[in-house]
Amino acid sequence: MKPSILTISACGIFTTGIAFAGEQHLTCPARLEPDAIQPNHLPAGWELHMLRPVYLTEGGMLHGPPEESAFLVPDNSTSRKAGKQTREMQHWSFDVPHGYTMWVYCGYGGGGATLKLFQQVTESATECTLSSQSTNGRTKEVLEFSCK
């Protein structure tokens, strides 16, 4: 199973999902490096600098495109803790009305994670599961989506 390929440029974020037997598997990058962020529309006289990497802190799903901010609540969630590590699973089932798309997102940088990567889910998907692993409840080491 190969993860998605993510490319970030001055024009935006482009992704290529790899699908196997009707399933789409997406893996969030564990962190974004400073050179990943390219300024597009800065106010006159301002410069944007990302001084250090930002780490993966959250993920989830949207109903409709990212600009609509229709974040979905999972149908069910489970969490299992072993020592300092926590494994979580979230599951969404959906019947997408004509004209709407489903998207996954990966959030970076801490509480509220204002920096997010988005990728559209294949149109034939009717459910997605998010698996994550974190240490000490902070940085996510692994965050993977499986949609079918």
N, CA and C atoms as a LAMMPS dump frame, in Angstrom:
ITEM: TIMESTEP
0
ITEM: NUMBER OF ATOMS
444
ITEM: BOX BOUNDS ff ff ff
-5.0000000000000000e+02 5.0000000000000000e+02
-5.0000000000000000e+02 5.0000000000000000e+02
-5.0000000000000000e+02 5.0000000000000000e+02
ITEM: ATOMS id mol type element x y z
1 1 1 N 0.837 -1.156 0
2 1 2 C 0 0 0
3 1 3 C 0.892 1.232 0
4 2 1 N 0.718 2.11 -0.981
5 2 2 C 1.515 3.313 -1.085
6 2 3 C 0.712 4.501 -0.589
7 3 1 N 1.357 5.47 0.13
8 3 2 C 0.638 6.656 0.569
9 3 3 C 0.428 7.606 -0.601
10 4 1 N -0.432 8.603 -0.386
11 4 2 C -0.649 9.63 -1.39
12 4 3 C 0.608 10.446 -1.576
13 5 1 N 0.688 11.072 -2.729
14 5 2 C 1.789 11.976 -3.008
15 5 3 C 1.24 13.382 -2.867
16 6 1 N 1.856 14.213 -2.032
17 6 2 C 1.401 15.567 -1.814
18 6 3 C 2.422 16.539 -2.363
19 7 1 N 1.971 17.528 -3.113
20 7 2 C 2.837 18.546 -3.652
21 7 3 C 2.279 19.892 -3.266
22 8 1 N 3.08 20.726 -2.652
23 8 2 C 2.659 22.05 -2.244
24 8 3 C 3.461 23.058 -3.039
25 9 1 N 2.762 23.991 -3.688
26 9 2 C 3.45 25.003 -4.487
27 9 3 C 2.791 26.35 -4.256
28 10 1 N 3.299 27.372 -4.931
29 10 2 C 2.732 28.709 -4.808
30 10 3 C 1.3 28.749 -5.311
31 11 1 N 0.894 27.795 -6.115
32 11 2 C -0.453 27.786 -6.677
33 11 3 C -1.429 26.986 -5.825
34 12 1 N -0.955 26.239 -4.856
35 12 2 C -1.858 25.472 -4.018
36 12 3 C -1.329 24.096 -3.71
37 13 1 N -2.227 23.217 -3.279
38 13 2 C -1.872 21.868 -2.878
39 13 3 C -2.487 20.905 -3.88
40 14 1 N -1.68 20.034 -4.436
41 14 2 C -2.143 19.056 -5.4
42 14 3 C -1.859 17.675 -4.839
43 15 1 N -2.809 16.77 -4.972
44 15 2 C -2.627 15.445 -4.401
45 15 3 C -2.982 14.375 -5.411
46 16 1 N -2.386 13.224 -5.225
47 16 2 C -2.703 12.074 -6.043
48 16 3 C -2.985 10.914 -5.105
49 17 1 N -4.25 10.5 -5.024
50 17 2 C -4.606 9.366 -4.178
51 17 3 C -4.349 8.082 -4.937
52 18 1 N -3.901 7.062 -4.248
53 18 2 C -3.676 5.762 -4.849
54 18 3 C -4.833 4.868 -4.426
55 19 1 N -5.548 4.309 -5.35
56 19 2 C -6.708 3.475 -5.019
57 19 3 C -6.402 2.013 -5.337
58 20 1 N -6.833 1.137 -4.464
59 20 2 C -6.669 -0.291 -4.658
60 20 3 C -8.02 -0.949 -4.462
61 21 1 N -8.477 -1.704 -5.46
62 21 2 C -9.713 -2.489 -5.369
63 21 3 C -10.858 -1.674 -4.773
64 22 1 N -11.063 -0.467 -5.259
65 22 2 C -12.161 0.357 -4.793
66 22 3 C -11.899 1.098 -3.5
67 23 1 N -10.739 0.938 -2.929
68 23 2 C -10.412 1.65 -1.705
69 23 3 C -9.422 2.762 -1.999
70 24 1 N -9.497 3.821 -1.203
71 24 2 C -8.56 4.937 -1.307
72 24 3 C -7.853 5.047 0.036
73 25 1 N -6.531 5.021 0.019
74 25 2 C -5.735 5.121 1.24
75 25 3 C -4.928 6.407 1.192
76 26 1 N -5.04 7.209 2.227
77 26 2 C -4.332 8.479 2.312
78 26 3 C -3.594 8.545 3.636
79 27 1 N -2.356 8.983 3.613
80 27 2 C -1.56 9.129 4.825
81 27 3 C -1.13 10.574 4.954
82 28 1 N -1.412 11.183 6.092
83 28 2 C -1.008 12.565 6.323
84 28 3 C 0.5 12.624 6.557
85 29 1 N 1.191 13.608 5.972
86 29 2 C 2.605 13.79 6.299
87 29 3 C 2.735 14.102 7.8
88 30 1 N 3.746 13.551 8.453
89 30 2 C 3.925 13.754 9.892
90 30 3 C 4.261 15.199 10.246
91 31 1 N 4.874 15.931 9.303
92 31 2 C 5.179 17.337 9.547
93 31 3 C 5.359 18.05 8.21
94 32 1 N 5.218 19.354 8.251
95 32 2 C 5.456 20.192 7.082
96 32 3 C 6.708 21.006 7.323
97 33 1 N 7.61 20.972 6.382
98 33 2 C 8.868 21.714 6.488
99 33 3 C 8.641 23.18 6.117
100 34 1 N 9.509 24.072 6.605
101 34 2 C 9.347 25.5 6.305
102 34 3 C 9.241 25.829 4.821
103 35 1 N 9.921 25.112 3.952
104 35 2 C 9.857 25.448 2.526
105 35 3 C 8.59 24.92 1.842
106 36 1 N 7.704 24.244 2.604
107 36 2 C 6.464 23.729 2.023
108 36 3 C 5.431 24.832 1.819
109 37 1 N 5.521 25.877 2.588
110 37 2 C 4.535 26.96 2.526
111 37 3 C 5.045 28.054 1.606
112 38 1 N 4.243 28.354 0.602
113 38 2 C 4.588 29.393 -0.368
114 38 3 C 3.542 30.506 -0.301
115 39 1 N 3.973 31.751 -0.116
116 39 2 C 3.005 32.852 -0.019
117 39 3 C 2.363 33.151 -1.378
118 40 1 N 1.065 33.354 -1.383
119 40 2 C 0.342 33.7 -2.599
120 40 3 C -0.138 35.149 -2.586
121 41 1 N -0.818 35.513 -1.529
122 41 2 C -1.476 36.815 -1.483
123 41 3 C -1.191 37.526 -0.173
124 42 1 N 0.038 37.936 0.021
125 42 2 C 0.391 38.641 1.246
126 42 3 C 0.005 40.112 1.14
127 43 1 N -0.341 40.733 2.277
128 43 2 C -0.584 42.175 2.263
129 43 3 C 0.697 42.902 1.844
130 44 1 N 0.542 44.002 1.163
131 44 2 C 1.689 44.777 0.677
132 44 3 C 2.666 45.077 1.803
133 45 1 N 3.937 44.833 1.531
134 45 2 C 4.993 45.128 2.493
135 45 3 C 5.289 44.019 3.485
136 46 1 N 4.528 42.932 3.472
137 46 2 C 4.711 41.846 4.432
138 46 3 C 5.387 40.651 3.782
139 47 1 N 6.147 39.905 4.584
140 47 2 C 6.788 38.663 4.154
141 47 3 C 6.327 37.545 5.073
142 48 1 N 6.189 36.343 4.516
143 48 2 C 5.799 35.176 5.293
144 48 3 C 7.013 34.277 5.46
145 49 1 N 7.302 33.899 6.714
146 49 2 C 8.401 32.972 7
147 49 3 C 7.917 31.945 8.002
148 50 1 N 8.072 30.694 7.672
149 50 2 C 7.791 29.611 8.599
150 50 3 C 9.151 29.22 9.173
151 51 1 N 9.367 29.505 10.447
152 51 2 C 10.701 29.38 11.036
153 51 3 C 11.09 27.976 11.454
154 52 1 N 10.119 27.104 11.626
155 52 2 C 10.421 25.717 11.998
156 52 3 C 9.305 24.816 11.478
157 53 1 N 9.551 23.526 11.433
158 53 2 C 8.512 22.609 10.951
159 53 3 C 7.268 22.67 11.844
160 54 1 N 6.128 22.352 11.269
161 54 2 C 4.902 22.209 12.057
162 54 3 C 4.493 20.743 11.985
163 55 1 N 4.007 20.24 13.11
164 55 2 C 3.719 18.823 13.239
165 55 3 C 2.23 18.525 13.145
166 56 1 N 1.931 17.338 12.674
167 56 2 C 0.575 16.847 12.535
168 56 3 C -0.092 16.771 13.899
169 57 1 N -1.285 17.345 14.023
170 57 2 C -1.987 17.327 15.303
171 57 3 C -3.415 16.807 15.21
172 58 1 N -4.004 16.783 13.977
173 58 2 C -5.394 16.35 13.875
174 58 3 C -5.735 15.956 12.453
175 59 1 N -6.875 15.345 12.293
176 59 2 C -7.388 14.991 10.976
177 59 3 C -8.87 14.74 11.07
178 60 1 N -9.536 14.777 9.919
179 60 2 C -10.968 14.547 9.924
180 60 3 C -11.536 14.64 8.53
181 61 1 N -12.859 14.854 8.452
182 61 2 C -13.562 14.867 7.173
183 61 3 C -14.456 16.082 7.042
184 62 1 N -14.699 16.441 5.772
185 62 2 C -15.601 17.531 5.433
186 62 3 C -16.626 17.05 4.417
187 63 1 N -17.811 17.636 4.482
188 63 2 C -18.868 17.417 3.492
189 63 3 C -18.899 18.669 2.632
190 64 1 N -18.47 18.536 1.388
191 64 2 C -18.339 19.698 0.516
192 64 3 C -16.906 20.194 0.527
193 65 1 N -16.602 21.164 -0.332
194 65 2 C -15.227 21.649 -0.479
195 65 3 C -14.723 22.385 0.767
196 66 1 N -13.395 22.47 0.939
197 66 2 C -12.811 23.085 2.13
198 66 3 C -13.314 24.495 2.421
199 67 1 N -13.554 25.297 1.384
200 67 2 C -13.982 26.68 1.638
201 67 3 C -15.355 26.767 2.305
202 68 1 N -16.129 25.683 2.299
203 68 2 C -17.423 25.669 2.978
204 68 3 C -17.302 25.3 4.453
205 69 1 N -16.175 24.758 4.869
206 69 2 C -15.903 24.393 6.27
207 69 3 C -16.997 23.544 6.904
208 70 1 N -17.504 22.559 6.193
209 70 2 C -18.545 21.665 6.716
210 70 3 C -17.883 20.436 7.342
211 71 1 N -17.244 20.625 8.499
212 71 2 C -16.541 19.55 9.187
213 71 3 C -17.554 18.548 9.736
214 72 1 N -17.256 17.264 9.57
215 72 2 C -18.151 16.2 9.991
216 72 3 C -17.743 15.603 11.331
217 73 1 N -18.723 15.244 12.128
218 73 2 C -18.499 14.525 13.385
219 73 3 C -18.52 13.04 13.045
220 74 1 N -17.559 12.262 13.562
221 74 2 C -17.555 10.825 13.256
222 74 3 C -18.803 10.124 13.792
223 75 1 N -19.205 9.048 13.099
224 75 2 C -20.319 8.226 13.569
225 75 3 C -19.947 7.499 14.854
226 76 1 N -18.686 7.061 14.937
227 76 2 C -18.21 6.437 16.165
228 76 3 C -16.696 6.597 16.27
229 77 1 N -16.207 6.548 17.494
230 77 2 C -14.776 6.698 17.786
231 77 3 C -14.383 5.699 18.859
232 78 1 N -13.164 5.186 18.756
233 78 2 C -12.612 4.335 19.806
234 78 3 C -11.198 4.813 20.103
235 79 1 N -10.782 4.609 21.332
236 79 2 C -9.44 5.012 21.754
237 79 3 C -8.884 3.932 22.671
238 80 1 N -7.613 3.59 22.455
239 80 2 C -6.954 2.571 23.263
240 80 3 C -5.59 3.111 23.676
241 81 1 N -5.327 3.151 24.971
242 81 2 C -4.068 3.679 25.484
243 81 3 C -3.214 2.556 26.038
244 82 1 N -1.912 2.591 25.696
245 82 2 C -0.939 1.633 26.217
246 82 3 C 0.31 2.426 26.569
247 83 1 N 0.508 2.665 27.856
248 83 2 C 1.647 3.478 28.282
249 83 3 C 1.485 4.907 27.798
250 84 1 N 2.498 5.413 27.092
251 84 2 C 2.452 6.778 26.575
252 84 3 C 1.777 6.884 25.211
253 85 1 N 1.503 5.724 24.595
254 85 2 C 0.93 5.74 23.249
255 85 3 C -0.581 5.547 23.268
256 86 1 N -1.249 6.274 22.375
257 86 2 C -2.692 6.17 22.214
258 86 3 C -3.003 5.87 20.756
259 87 1 N -3.845 4.877 20.534
260 87 2 C -4.335 4.55 19.184
261 87 3 C -5.818 4.908 19.146
262 88 1 N -6.193 5.635 18.11
263 88 2 C -7.581 6.045 17.957
264 88 3 C -8.097 5.656 16.58
265 89 1 N -9.386 5.36 16.523
266 89 2 C -10.053 5.101 15.241
267 89 3 C -11.348 5.899 15.228
268 90 1 N -11.619 6.537 14.096
269 90 2 C -12.865 7.25 13.885
270 90 3 C -13.46 6.738 12.578
271 91 1 N -14.795 6.672 12.53
272 91 2 C -15.454 6.137 11.341
273 91 3 C -16.613 7.041 10.935
274 92 1 N -16.707 7.271 9.622
275 92 2 C -17.801 8.05 9.041
276 92 3 C -18.473 7.2 7.971
277 93 1 N -19.795 7.173 7.942
278 93 2 C -20.572 6.577 6.857
279 93 3 C -21.389 7.703 6.251
280 94 1 N -21.511 7.709 4.934
281 94 2 C -22.239 8.812 4.305
282 94 3 C -22.885 8.395 2.995
283 95 1 N -23.942 9.104 2.694
284 95 2 C -24.636 8.996 1.416
285 95 3 C -24.556 10.397 0.832
286 96 1 N -23.665 10.591 -0.123
287 96 2 C -23.373 11.92 -0.639
288 96 3 C -24.421 12.33 -1.668
289 97 1 N -25.171 13.43 -1.4
290 97 2 C -26.132 13.918 -2.391
291 97 3 C -25.418 14.413 -3.641
292 98 1 N -26.108 14.382 -4.758
293 98 2 C -25.546 14.834 -6.03
294 98 3 C -24.995 16.256 -5.882
295 99 1 N -23.785 16.458 -6.385
296 99 2 C -23.18 17.778 -6.367
297 99 3 C -22.286 18.053 -5.168
298 100 1 N -22.299 17.171 -4.157
299 100 2 C -21.425 17.372 -3.005
300 100 3 C -20.263 16.398 -3.05
301 101 1 N -19.155 16.822 -2.522
302 101 2 C -17.965 15.983 -2.462
303 101 3 C -17.582 15.783 -1.004
304 102 1 N -16.808 14.744 -0.751
305 102 2 C -16.279 14.473 0.585
306 102 3 C -14.779 14.742 0.535
307 103 1 N -14.242 15.27 1.604
308 103 2 C -12.821 15.609 1.687
309 103 3 C -12.266 15.132 3.021
310 104 1 N -10.987 14.759 3.035
311 104 2 C -10.265 14.51 4.283
312 104 3 C -9.323 15.68 4.503
313 105 1 N -8.964 15.899 5.756
314 105 2 C -7.982 16.945 6.046
315 105 3 C -6.982 16.479 7.091
316 106 1 N -5.8 17.071 7.03
317 106 2 C -4.734 16.852 7.996
318 106 3 C -4.406 18.232 8.573
319 107 1 N -4.456 18.375 9.901
320 107 2 C -4.215 19.666 10.545
321 107 3 C -2.86 19.7 11.231
322 108 1 N -2.226 20.871 11.18
323 108 2 C -0.861 21.041 11.691
324 108 3 C -0.755 22.254 12.601
325 109 1 N 0.093 22.133 13.632
326 109 2 C 0.485 23.286 14.42
327 109 3 C -0.158 23.466 15.762
328 110 1 N -0.907 22.516 16.27
329 110 2 C -1.444 22.649 17.614
330 110 3 C -2.936 22.906 17.65
331 111 1 N -3.41 23.35 18.82
332 111 2 C -4.829 23.565 19.047
333 111 3 C -5.498 24.377 17.951
334 112 1 N -6.55 23.835 17.395
335 112 2 C -7.267 24.506 16.327
336 112 3 C -6.646 24.304 14.959
337 113 1 N -5.401 23.91 14.91
338 113 2 C -4.674 23.586 13.675
339 113 3 C -5.157 24.412 12.484
340 114 1 N -4.786 25.671 12.45
341 114 2 C -5.243 26.545 11.371
342 114 3 C -4.593 26.223 10.033
343 115 1 N -3.501 25.475 10.039
344 115 2 C -2.851 25.059 8.798
345 115 3 C -3.336 23.653 8.471
346 116 1 N -4.023 23.503 7.33
347 116 2 C -4.595 22.205 6.973
348 116 3 C -4.303 21.863 5.522
349 117 1 N -4.075 20.576 5.274
350 117 2 C -4.008 20.023 3.927
351 117 3 C -5.33 19.312 3.675
352 118 1 N -5.853 19.416 2.451
353 118 2 C -7.121 18.789 2.098
354 118 3 C -6.938 17.892 0.876
355 119 1 N -7.716 16.812 0.835
356 119 2 C -7.728 15.961 -0.344
357 119 3 C -9.138 15.418 -0.533
358 120 1 N -9.617 15.464 -1.775
359 120 2 C -10.951 14.977 -2.076
360 120 3 C -10.978 13.449 -2.053
361 121 1 N -12.051 12.916 -1.503
362 121 2 C -12.258 11.475 -1.443
363 121 3 C -12.899 11.032 -2.751
364 122 1 N -12.562 9.841 -3.201
365 122 2 C -13.145 9.308 -4.421
366 122 3 C -14.67 9.361 -4.347
367 123 1 N -15.305 9.714 -5.451
368 123 2 C -16.756 9.934 -5.47
369 123 3 C -17.565 8.692 -5.133
370 124 1 N -17.021 7.503 -5.333
371 124 2 C -17.767 6.269 -5.065
372 124 3 C -17.732 5.862 -3.586
373 125 1 N -16.952 6.538 -2.771
374 125 2 C -16.814 6.158 -1.358
375 125 3 C -18.115 6.387 -0.588
376 126 1 N -18.439 5.449 0.287
377 126 2 C -19.608 5.577 1.154
378 126 3 C -19.225 5.545 2.635
379 127 1 N -17.937 5.321 2.905
380 127 2 C -17.463 5.337 4.289
381 127 3 C -15.965 5.569 4.324
382 128 1 N -15.506 6.159 5.424
383 128 2 C -14.072 6.374 5.649
384 128 3 C -13.746 6.07 7.098
385 129 1 N -12.544 5.547 7.32
386 129 2 C -12.043 5.28 8.662
387 129 3 C -10.704 5.985 8.812
388 130 1 N -10.527 6.664 9.924
389 130 2 C -9.288 7.358 10.249
390 130 3 C -8.627 6.619 11.396
391 131 1 N -7.374 6.206 11.197
392 131 2 C -6.588 5.552 12.244
393 131 3 C -5.446 6.476 12.603
394 132 1 N -5.228 6.676 13.909
395 132 2 C -4.122 7.537 14.318
396 132 3 C -3.403 6.952 15.519
397 133 1 N -2.169 7.378 15.668
398 133 2 C -1.347 6.977 16.807
399 133 3 C -0.623 8.216 17.306
400 134 1 N -0.651 8.431 18.61
401 134 2 C 0.035 9.586 19.189
402 134 3 C 0.768 9.171 20.456
403 135 1 N 1.728 9.995 20.851
404 135 2 C 2.477 9.775 22.085
405 135 3 C 2.234 10.955 23.004
406 136 1 N 1.926 10.687 24.239
407 136 2 C 1.635 11.709 25.239
408 136 3 C 0.496 12.631 24.82
409 137 1 N -0.404 12.154 23.96
410 137 2 C -1.571 12.918 23.574
411 137 3 C -1.297 14.149 22.737
412 138 1 N -0.086 14.311 22.231
413 138 2 C 0.244 15.51 21.464
414 138 3 C 0.39 15.191 19.993
415 139 1 N 1.614 15.155 19.532
416 139 2 C 1.903 14.988 18.112
417 139 3 C 1.445 13.629 17.603
418 140 1 N 0.77 13.636 16.48
419 140 2 C 0.348 12.382 15.847
420 140 3 C 1.529 11.852 15.035
421 141 1 N 1.939 10.616 15.311
422 141 2 C 3.011 10.014 14.509
423 141 3 C 2.458 9.462 13.206
424 142 1 N 1.241 8.934 13.266
425 142 2 C 0.623 8.325 12.092
426 142 3 C -0.835 8.75 12.052
427 143 1 N -1.287 9.134 10.869
428 143 2 C -2.699 9.451 10.683
429 143 3 C -3.051 8.992 9.274
430 144 1 N -3.86 7.934 9.186
431 144 2 C -4.174 7.317 7.895
432 144 3 C -5.681 7.236 7.693
433 145 1 N -6.11 7.529 6.467
434 145 2 C -7.505 7.406 6.072
435 145 3 C -7.654 6.217 5.135
436 146 1 N -8.734 5.482 5.296
437 146 2 C -9.092 4.419 4.359
438 146 3 C -10.559 4.647 4.004
439 147 1 N -10.806 4.921 2.721
440 147 2 C -12.159 5.191 2.246
441 147 3 C -12.561 4.167 1.21
442 148 1 N -13.805 3.703 1.288
443 148 2 C -14.303 2.744 0.299
444 148 3 C -15.776 2.973 0.032
